[in-house]
């Protein structure tokens, strides 16, 4: 059993890559256990306000700026991946068209209910997108809104027939099938970076973990879970 550990806070977009591949590989190599705390970025910031401890924060890059300014996260967070938003249906269900703007509009209008996360980056963007498309009064009243978590679970329960979230998060739910990404003209790419807690900057285990999740080996795990390595953070 590992006798050393570090705490990593992370949004949900990277969870599958970490859980399925990266934690085990890092612990086997270093003997250091990574204790994960997963929540949408908005919720993680609330946890920090409540005084919770962390060593590494994986979050949407812009959200780290305030933490750096407040002396919580060290300067120079490491960009690691970016993620696009996609749509999913229940496994075995017919796949609607979402390739073009017109396809997406028709699919959203005819959907019985679209599931999105109220506090997730994808959900916040989706609400704004629906408003910009002029579909607010059609789509939002019948939407299935999750406070947090994986929106595709609403497909498994039958609450919704369409789910919107980061592609890597949709992939996490076995009972869902990804239909495709949002059309490129409507796509919202979110970059995620690894920030080190100021209090942990001298911790060699923390530095080793940040290096590992920024390595070519990690890049393969990201691609396998519908994430795109950020070129400035990963050379592969």
Secondary structure, 3 states (H helix, E strand, C coil): CCCEEEEEEECHHHHHHHHHHHHHHHHHHHCEEEEEEECCHHHHHHHHHCCCCCCEEEEEHHHHHHHHHCCCECCCCEEEEEECEEEEEECCCCCCCCCCHHHHHHHHHHCCCEEEECCCHHHHHHHHHHHHCCCHHHHHHHCEEECCCCCCHHHHHCCCCEEEEEHHHHCCCCCEEEEEECCHHHCCCEEEEEEEEHHHCCCHHHHHHHHHCCCHHHHHHHHHCCCEECCCCCCC
